[in-house]
Amino acid sequence: MNHDVSRRSALGSIASSTFALTGLSSAVLSAAHAQTPGAYPNRPIRVVIPVPPGSAFDTVIRPLSLRVQPTLGQPFFIDNKPGASLMLGTTFIARSLPDGYNLLLANDTPFSILPALNTPMQYDPDKDFIPLGLIAQASFLLITPANFPANTLQEFIKYVKANPGKLSYATGGIGGQHHIAMENLLMRFGLDMLHVPYQGIGPAFNGLLSGSTQVMFAAIALPAQHIASGRLKALGWTNPKRHPTLPNVPTFEEAGVPDFNVGAWFGLFAPVATPVEITKKISSTVWSIVATKEYTDNVLLPAGFDPNPSVAPEQFNIFLREDRRKWREWVSRIDPKKLVS
């Protein structure tokens, strides 16, 4: 559910993305000039997703699009713009016309993790966007194959400590949420494991299933089916409260590892200078949907997300600042050599 990043791949693709961004921005401007005057919105609203189709982003935005249309009178039009470790689509919206018809669905990668890694960016996460609202959060499970010797988090810590350097963990790439989280867990208990970075969380998960690695962090949606079938087991959940769909999986705090609340979030943003009456309209509409029990029960929980976001639009800025501070702190604890490929 989280899209892991590598600083080297991000830096290598920034330059090649510049020309494409310029052309795309021109197309948006031309379309904007052609729009029919009238009350906002009078045509579908573009929501750029900075990853390929078929990701957790789709699981977040498509149900929301269906639910905003009755209020706004227009649907969200999903526009995937992957590349440069989520920076291509993010930069595209930063440069788009601030007319309310260009929005961004992003996660913590372009707004918190890349800044924590000091990755050069062509946008300013503080100055180039108006945060509209938090839509979903996804805490992580620590998962292992069913035949792994440990059945609890404490047994896992004890087993890894007794086998230094003999076990490996999978992630979707160097410098992503799962990598940073695992390195912090290992550091806290003085554990030594081999990191096996894959090109994406899907291949990393397949590596775990095949037995190539022994453990990984993942959002619920990825391993849920295999946990239910008994092929995998979950040793702990990073949210302070147990997830309703996995009531038997203890939280990290319950398992003796406090202050280990980590996961991914998904939020909606508009380019800076978008008129305040428009941002308020989108914000209030989205919040009136995602904060409901209907949305939690029918969208968030079945897809493995945490229960409703519980962060009102006016608190989203504060949430973002705290999130960026947290990731900077977590990154600072890691040996810099482990953050380069």
DRENDO-1510 file (C-alpha; in Angstrom, 1 decimal, always signed):
<recs>
REC; n; res; u; v; w
REC; 1; MET; +0.0; +0.0; +0.0 .
REC; 2; ASN; +2.8; +2.3; +0.5 .
REC; 3; HIS; +5.1; +2.9; -2.5 .
REC; 4; ASP; +8.7; +2.7; -1.5 .
REC; 5; VAL; +11.4; +4.9; -3.0 .
REC; 6; SER; +15.1; +4.8; -3.9 .
REC; 7; ARG; +16.9; +8.1; -3.8 .
REC; 8; ARG; +19.1; +7.1; -6.7 .
REC; 9; SER; +16.2; +6.2; -9.0 .
REC; 10; ALA; +14.5; +9.4; -8.0 .
REC; 11; LEU; +17.5; +11.6; -8.8 .
REC; 12; GLY; +18.1; +9.9; -12.1 .
REC; 13; SER; +14.6; +10.5; -13.4 .
REC; 14; ILE; +14.1; +14.2; -12.4 .
REC; 15; ALA; +15.9; +15.6; -15.4 .
REC; 16; SER; +14.1; +13.5; -17.9 .
REC; 17; SER; +10.7; +14.5; -16.4 .
REC; 18; THR; +11.1; +18.3; -16.9 .
REC; 19; PHE; +10.2; +18.4; -20.6 .
REC; 20; ALA; +7.1; +16.2; -20.0 .
REC; 21; LEU; +5.9; +18.4; -17.2 .
REC; 22; THR; +6.2; +21.5; -19.3 .
REC; 23; GLY; +4.1; +19.9; -22.1 .
REC; 24; LEU; +1.5; +18.6; -19.7 .
REC; 25; SER; +1.1; +21.9; -17.9 .
REC; 26; SER; +0.5; +23.6; -21.3 .
REC; 27; ALA; -2.3; +21.1; -22.1 .
REC; 28; VAL; -4.0; +21.8; -18.7 .
REC; 29; LEU; -3.9; +25.6; -19.4 .
REC; 30; SER; -5.4; +25.2; -22.8 .
REC; 31; ALA; -8.2; +23.0; -21.5 .
REC; 32; ALA; -8.8; +25.5; -18.7 .
REC; 33; HIS; -9.3; +28.4; -21.1 .
REC; 34; ALA; -11.8; +26.3; -23.0 .
REC; 35; GLN; -14.1; +25.6; -20.1 .
REC; 36; THR; -17.7; +26.8; -20.0 .
REC; 37; PRO; -18.3; +29.6; -17.5 .
REC; 38; GLY; -20.5; +28.7; -14.6 .
REC; 39; ALA; -20.7; +27.7; -11.0 .
REC; 40; TYR; -17.9; +25.5; -9.7 .
REC; 41; PRO; -17.6; +22.7; -10.7 .
REC; 42; ASN; -19.1; +22.6; -14.2 .
REC; 43; ARG; -17.0; +19.7; -15.5 .
REC; 44; PRO; -15.2; +16.7; -14.0 .
REC; 45; ILE; -12.3; +17.4; -11.6 .
REC; 46; ARG; -9.0; +15.9; -12.4 .
REC; 47; VAL; -7.3; +14.1; -9.6 .
REC; 48; VAL; -3.7; +13.2; -10.4 .
REC; 49; ILE; -2.3; +10.0; -8.9 .
REC; 50; PRO; +1.5; +9.9; -9.0 .
REC; 51; VAL; +1.7; +6.1; -9.3 .
REC; 52; PRO; +0.6; +3.6; -12.0 .
REC; 53; PRO; -3.0; +2.3; -12.0 .
REC; 54; GLY; -4.0; -0.7; -9.8 .
REC; 55; SER; -2.5; +0.6; -6.6 .
REC; 56; ALA; -3.9; +1.4; -3.1 .
REC; 57; PHE; -4.4; +4.9; -4.4 .
REC; 58; ASP; -7.2; +3.6; -6.7 .
REC; 59; THR; -8.7; +1.8; -3.7 .
REC; 60; VAL; -8.8; +5.2; -1.9 .
REC; 61; ILE; -10.0; +7.5; -4.7 .
REC; 62; ARG; -12.5; +5.5; -6.7 .
REC; 63; PRO; -15.1; +5.0; -3.9 .
REC; 64; LEU; -14.6; +8.6; -2.9 .
REC; 65; SER; -15.3; +9.8; -6.5 .
REC; 66; LEU; -18.6; +7.9; -6.6 .
REC; 67; ARG; -19.6; +9.6; -3.3 .
REC; 68; VAL; -18.7; +13.2; -4.1 .
REC; 69; GLN; -20.6; +13.4; -7.4 .
REC; 70; PRO; -24.1; +13.7; -5.8 .
REC; 71; THR; -22.9; +16.7; -3.8 .
REC; 72; LEU; -20.5; +18.4; -6.3 .
REC; 73; GLY; -22.5; +17.5; -9.4 .
REC; 74; GLN; -19.3; +16.3; -11.0 .
REC; 75; PRO; -17.1; +13.2; -10.6 .
REC; 76; PHE; -13.4; +13.0; -10.0 .
REC; 77; PHE; -11.5; +12.1; -13.2 .
REC; 78; ILE; -8.5; +9.9; -12.3 .
REC; 79; ASP; -5.2; +10.7; -14.1 .
REC; 80; ASN; -2.2; +8.5; -13.4 .
REC; 81; LYS; +1.1; +10.2; -13.8 .
REC; 82; PRO; +3.8; +7.9; -12.3 .
REC; 83; GLY; +7.5; +8.5; -12.3 .
REC; 84; ALA; +10.5; +9.9; -10.4 .
REC; 85; SER; +9.4; +8.3; -7.1 .
REC; 86; LEU; +6.0; +10.0; -7.1 .
REC; 87; MET; +7.6; +13.4; -7.9 .
REC; 88; LEU; +6.5; +13.6; -11.5 .
REC; 89; GLY; +2.7; +13.7; -10.7 .
REC; 90; THR; +3.3; +15.8; -7.6 .
REC; 91; THR; +5.3; +18.4; -9.5 .
REC; 92; PHE; +2.7; +18.4; -12.3 .
REC; 93; ILE; +0.0; +19.5; -9.9 .
REC; 94; ALA; +2.3; +22.1; -8.2 .
REC; 95; ARG; +2.6; +23.7; -11.7 .
REC; 96; SER; -1.0; +23.3; -12.7 .
REC; 97; LEU; -3.6; +26.0; -13.0 .
REC; 98; PRO; -5.1; +26.7; -9.5 .
REC; 99; ASP; -8.7; +26.6; -10.7 .
REC; 100; GLY; -10.1; +23.8; -8.7 .
REC; 101; TYR; -10.0; +21.3; -11.6 .
REC; 102; ASN; -6.5; +20.1; -10.8 .
REC; 103; LEU; -6.0; +18.1; -7.6 .
REC; 104; LEU; -3.4; +15.7; -6.2 .
REC; 105; LEU; -3.9; +12.5; -4.3 .
REC; 106; ALA; -0.6; +11.9; -2.5 .
REC; 107; ASN; +0.8; +9.9; +0.3 .
REC; 108; ASP; +3.7; +10.5; +2.8 .
REC; 109; THR; +6.4; +9.7; +0.2 .
REC; 110; PRO; +6.5; +13.1; -1.7 .
REC; 111; PHE; +5.4; +15.2; +1.3 .
REC; 112; SER; +7.4; +13.6; +4.2 .
REC; 113; ILE; +9.8; +10.9; +3.3 .
REC; 114; LEU; +11.6; +12.4; +0.3 .
REC; 115; PRO; +12.2; +15.6; +2.4 .
REC; 116; ALA; +13.5; +13.5; +5.3 .
REC; 117; LEU; +15.9; +11.8; +2.8 .
REC; 118; ASN; +17.0; +15.2; +1.5 .
REC; 119; THR; +16.0; +14.3; -2.0 .
REC; 120; PRO; +16.2; +17.2; -4.5 .
REC; 121; MET; +12.6; +18.1; -5.5 .
REC; 122; GLN; +11.1; +20.4; -8.1 .
REC; 123; TYR; +8.3; +21.4; -5.7 .
REC; 124; ASP; +8.0; +22.7; -2.1 .
REC; 125; PRO; +5.7; +20.5; -0.1 .
REC; 126; ASP; +4.9; +23.5; +2.2 .
REC; 127; LYS; +4.5; +26.3; -0.2 .
REC; 128; ASP; +3.2; +24.8; -3.5 .
REC; 129; PHE; +0.1; +23.1; -2.2 .
REC; 130; ILE; -3.1; +23.6; -0.2 .
REC; 131; PRO; -3.9; +20.5; +2.0 .
REC; 132; LEU; -7.5; +19.7; +1.5 .
REC; 133; GLY; -8.0; +16.7; +3.7 .
REC; 134; LEU; -6.8; +13.3; +5.0 .
REC; 135; ILE; -8.7; +10.5; +3.2 .
REC; 136; ALA; -7.2; +7.3; +4.6 .
REC; 137; GLN; -4.4; +5.8; +6.8 .
REC; 138; ALA; -2.9; +2.4; +6.7 .
REC; 139; SER; -0.9; +1.1; +9.6 .
REC; 140; PHE; +1.4; -1.9; +9.1 .
REC; 141; LEU; +1.5; -5.5; +10.0 .
REC; 142; LEU; +4.7; -7.4; +10.7 .
REC; 143; ILE; +4.2; -10.6; +8.8 .
REC; 144; THR; +6.1; -13.9; +8.4 .
REC; 145; PRO; +5.4; -17.3; +6.8 .
REC; 146; ALA; +3.3; -19.7; +8.9 .
REC; 147; ASN; +6.3; -21.9; +9.6 .
REC; 148; PHE; +8.5; -19.1; +11.0 .
REC; 149; PRO; +9.7; -20.2; +14.5 .
REC; 150; ALA; +8.3; -17.1; +16.2 .
REC; 151; ASN; +4.6; -16.7; +16.9 .
REC; 152; THR; +4.7; -13.4; +18.8 .
REC; 153; LEU; +6.7; -10.1; +18.4 .
REC; 154; GLN; +8.8; -10.8; +21.5 .
REC; 155; GLU; +9.6; -14.3; +20.2 .
REC; 156; PHE; +10.6; -12.7; +16.9 .
REC; 157; ILE; +12.9; -10.3; +18.6 .
REC; 158; LYS; +14.5; -13.2; +20.6 .
REC; 159; TYR; +14.9; -15.4; +17.6 .
REC; 160; VAL; +16.5; -12.8; +15.4 .
REC; 161; LYS; +18.8; -11.8; +18.2 .
REC; 162; ALA; +19.9; -15.4; +18.5 .
REC; 163; ASN; +20.6; -15.6; +14.7 .
REC; 164; PRO; +22.4; -12.4; +13.8 .
REC; 165; GLY; +22.9; -11.9; +10.1 .
REC; 166; LYS; +21.2; -15.2; +9.2 .
REC; 167; LEU; +17.7; -13.8; +8.4 .
REC; 168; SER; +16.4; -11.4; +5.8 .
REC; 169; TYR; +13.6; -9.0; +5.4 .
REC; 170; ALA; +11.9; -7.7; +2.3 .
REC; 171; THR; +10.9; -4.2; +1.3 .
REC; 172; GLY; +9.7; -2.5; -1.9 .
REC; 173; GLY; +12.9; -0.4; -2.1 .
REC; 174; ILE; +15.5; +1.5; -0.2 .
REC; 175; GLY; +14.3; +4.5; +1.7 .
REC; 176; GLY; +10.6; +3.7; +1.7 .
REC; 177; GLN; +8.3; +3.5; +4.7 .
REC; 178; HIS; +8.7; -0.3; +5.2 .
REC; 179; HIS; +12.5; +0.0; +5.0 .
REC; 180; ILE; +12.7; +2.9; +7.5 .
REC; 181; ALA; +10.3; +1.2; +9.9 .
REC; 182; MET; +12.2; -2.1; +9.9 .
REC; 183; GLU; +15.6; -0.5; +10.4 .
REC; 184; ASN; +14.1; +1.4; +13.4 .
REC; 185; LEU; +12.8; -1.8; +14.8 .
REC; 186; LEU; +16.1; -3.6; +14.4 .
REC; 187; MET; +18.0; -0.7; +15.8 .
REC; 188; ARG; +15.8; -0.5; +18.9 .
REC; 189; PHE; +16.6; -4.1; +19.9 .
REC; 190; GLY; +20.1; -4.4; +18.5 .
REC; 191; LEU; +19.1; -6.9; +15.8 .
REC; 192; ASP; +21.0; -7.8; +12.6 .
REC; 193; MET; +19.1; -8.8; +9.5 .
REC; 194; LEU; +19.8; -8.6; +5.8 .
REC; 195; HIS; +17.7; -6.1; +3.8 .
REC; 196; VAL; +16.5; -7.4; +0.5 .
REC; 197; PRO; +15.0; -4.5; -1.5 .
REC; 198; TYR; +12.7; -5.3; -4.4 .
REC; 199; GLN; +11.3; -3.0; -7.2 .
REC; 200; GLY; +8.0; -2.4; -5.5 .
REC; 201; ILE; +6.0; -3.9; -2.6 .
REC; 202; GLY; +4.3; -6.5; -4.8 .
REC; 203; PRO; +7.5; -8.2; -5.8 .
REC; 204; ALA; +8.7; -7.9; -2.2 .
REC; 205; PHE; +5.6; -9.7; -1.0 .
REC; 206; ASN; +6.1; -12.5; -3.6 .
REC; 207; GLY; +9.6; -12.9; -2.3 .
REC; 208; LEU; +8.2; -13.5; +1.2 .
REC; 209; LEU; +5.7; -16.0; -0.1 .
REC; 210; SER; +8.4; -17.9; -2.0 .
REC; 211; GLY; +10.5; -18.2; +1.1 .
REC; 212; SER; +13.3; -16.0; -0.2 .
REC; 213; THR; +12.9; -13.7; +2.8 .
REC; 214; GLN; +11.5; -14.3; +6.3 .
REC; 215; VAL; +9.7; -11.2; +7.3 .
REC; 216; MET; +8.3; -7.8; +6.1 .
REC; 217; PHE; +6.1; -4.9; +7.0 .
REC; 218; ALA; +2.9; -4.6; +4.9 .
REC; 219; ALA; -0.5; -2.9; +5.1 .
REC; 220; ILE; -3.4; -5.3; +5.8 .
REC; 221; ALA; -4.7; -5.5; +2.2 .
REC; 222; LEU; -1.6; -7.3; +0.8 .
REC; 223; PRO; -1.4; -10.3; +3.2 .
REC; 224; ALA; -5.1; -10.5; +4.4 .
REC; 225; GLN; -6.1; -13.4; +2.2 .
REC; 226; HIS; -2.9; -15.4; +3.1 .
REC; 227; ILE; -3.3; -14.7; +6.8 .
REC; 228; ALA; -6.9; -16.0; +6.6 .
REC; 229; SER; -5.8; -19.1; +4.8 .
REC; 230; GLY; -3.0; -19.8; +7.3 .
REC; 231; ARG; -0.1; -19.4; +4.8 .
REC; 232; LEU; +1.1; -16.3; +6.6 .
REC; 233; LYS; +0.9; -15.0; +10.2 .
REC; 234; ALA; +0.9; -11.5; +11.6 .
REC; 235; LEU; +3.0; -10.9; +14.7 .
REC; 236; GLY; +2.0; -7.3; +15.4 .
REC; 237; TRP; +0.0; -4.3; +14.2 .
REC; 238; THR; +1.6; -0.8; +14.4 .
REC; 239; ASN; -1.6; +1.1; +15.2 .
REC; 240; PRO; -2.4; +1.9; +18.9 .
REC; 241; LYS; -5.7; +0.0; +18.5 .
REC; 242; ARG; -6.4; -3.4; +17.1 .
REC; 243; HIS; -7.9; -3.6; +13.6 .
REC; 244; PRO; -11.5; -4.7; +13.5 .
REC; 245; THR; -10.8; -7.3; +10.7 .
REC; 246; LEU; -7.9; -8.8; +12.6 .
REC; 247; PRO; -9.0; -8.7; +16.3 .
REC; 248; ASN; -6.6; -11.4; +17.3 .
REC; 249; VAL; -3.5; -9.6; +16.1 .
REC; 250; PRO; -2.0; -7.5; +19.0 .
REC; 251; THR; -0.7; -4.0; +18.6 .
REC; 252; PHE; +3.0; -3.4; +19.0 .
REC; 253; GLU; +2.3; -1.6; +22.2 .
REC; 254; GLU; +0.4; -4.6; +23.6 .
REC; 255; ALA; +3.3; -6.8; +22.5 .
REC; 256; GLY; +5.8; -4.7; +24.5 .
REC; 257; VAL; +7.0; -2.3; +21.8 .
REC; 258; PRO; +5.5; +1.1; +22.6 .
REC; 259; ASP; +5.8; +4.3; +20.5 .
REC; 260; PHE; +6.0; +2.4; +17.2 .
REC; 261; ASN; +3.1; +3.9; +15.4 .
REC; 262; VAL; +4.0; +3.8; +11.7 .
REC; 263; GLY; +2.1; +3.5; +8.4 .
REC; 264; ALA; +1.1; +5.3; +5.3 .
REC; 265; TRP; -1.5; +8.0; +4.7 .
REC; 266; PHE; -3.4; +9.3; +1.7 .
REC; 267; GLY; -4.4; +13.0; +1.3 .
REC; 268; LEU; -5.9; +15.4; -1.2 .
REC; 269; PHE; -4.1; +18.6; -2.2 .
REC; 270; ALA; -4.7; +21.6; -4.5 .
REC; 271; PRO; -2.2; +23.9; -6.1 .
REC; 272; VAL; -1.4; +27.0; -4.1 .
REC; 273; ALA; -3.6; +30.0; -5.0 .
REC; 274; THR; -6.6; +27.8; -5.7 .
REC; 275; PRO; -9.6; +30.1; -4.6 .
REC; 276; VAL; -10.5; +29.6; -0.9 .
REC; 277; GLU; -14.2; +29.1; -1.7 .
REC; 278; ILE; -13.3; +26.2; -4.0 .
REC; 279; THR; -10.9; +24.5; -1.5 .
REC; 280; LYS; -13.4; +24.9; +1.3 .
REC; 281; LYS; -16.1; +23.3; -0.9 .
REC; 282; ILE; -13.9; +20.3; -1.8 .
REC; 283; SER; -12.6; +20.0; +1.7 .
REC; 284; SER; -16.0; +20.0; +3.4 .
REC; 285; THR; -17.5; +17.6; +0.8 .
REC; 286; VAL; -14.7; +15.1; +1.2 .
REC; 287; TRP; -14.8; +15.3; +5.0 .
REC; 288; SER; -18.5; +14.8; +5.1 .
REC; 289; ILE; -18.0; +11.5; +3.3 .
REC; 290; VAL; -14.7; +10.0; +4.8 .
REC; 291; ALA; -15.7; +10.8; +8.4 .
REC; 292; THR; -18.9; +8.7; +8.2 .
REC; 293; LYS; -19.5; +5.2; +9.5 .
REC; 294; GLU; -20.8; +4.3; +6.1 .
REC; 295; TYR; -17.4; +5.1; +4.5 .
REC; 296; THR; -15.5; +3.3; +7.3 .
REC; 297; ASP; -17.6; +0.2; +7.2 .
REC; 298; ASN; -17.9; -0.1; +3.4 .
REC; 299; VAL; -14.6; +1.3; +2.1 .
REC; 300; LEU; -11.8; +1.7; +4.7 .
REC; 301; LEU; -12.1; -1.5; +6.8 .
REC; 302; PRO; -12.8; -4.0; +4.0 .
REC; 303; ALA; -9.7; -2.6; +2.1 .
REC; 304; GLY; -7.5; -2.9; +5.2 .
REC; 305; PHE; -7.3; +0.8; +6.0 .
REC; 306; ASP; -7.5; +2.1; +9.5 .
REC; 307; PRO; -10.9; +3.3; +10.8 .
REC; 308; ASN; -12.0; +6.8; +9.7 .
REC; 309; PRO; -9.1; +9.3; +9.4 .
REC; 310; SER; -10.2; +11.3; +12.5 .
REC; 311; VAL; -8.2; +14.3; +11.3 .
REC; 312; ALA; -10.5; +17.2; +10.3 .
REC; 313; PRO; -9.4; +19.3; +7.3 .
REC; 314; GLU; -8.4; +22.3; +9.5 .
REC; 315; GLN; -6.0; +19.9; +11.4 .
REC; 316; PHE; -4.5; +18.4; +8.3 .
REC; 317; ASN; -1.7; +21.0; +8.2 .
REC; 318; ILE; -0.7; +20.2; +11.7 .
REC; 319; PHE; -0.8; +16.5; +10.9 .
REC; 320; LEU; +1.5; +17.0; +8.0 .
REC; 321; ARG; +4.1; +19.0; +10.0 .
REC; 322; GLU; +4.1; +16.2; +12.7 .
REC; 323; ASP; +4.4; +13.5; +10.1 .
REC; 324; ARG; +7.4; +15.2; +8.5 .
REC; 325; ARG; +9.0; +15.6; +11.9 .
REC; 326; LYS; +8.4; +12.0; +12.7 .
REC; 327; TRP; +10.0; +10.7; +9.5 .
REC; 328; ARG; +13.0; +13.0; +9.8 .
REC; 329; GLU; +13.5; +11.6; +13.3 .
REC; 330; TRP; +13.2; +8.0; +12.1 .
REC; 331; VAL; +15.5; +8.5; +9.2 .
REC; 332; SER; +18.1; +10.2; +11.4 .
REC; 333; ARG; +18.4; +7.0; +13.5 .
REC; 334; ILE; +19.5; +4.9; +10.5 .
REC; 335; ASP; +23.1; +4.5; +9.3 .
REC; 336; PRO; +23.3; +6.6; +6.2 .
REC; 337; LYS; +25.0; +3.8; +4.4 .
REC; 338; LYS; +21.8; +1.8; +4.6 .
REC; 339; LEU; +19.9; +4.5; +2.7 .
REC; 340; VAL; +21.9; +4.3; -0.5 .
REC; 341; SER; +21.9; +1.5; -3.1 .
</recs>
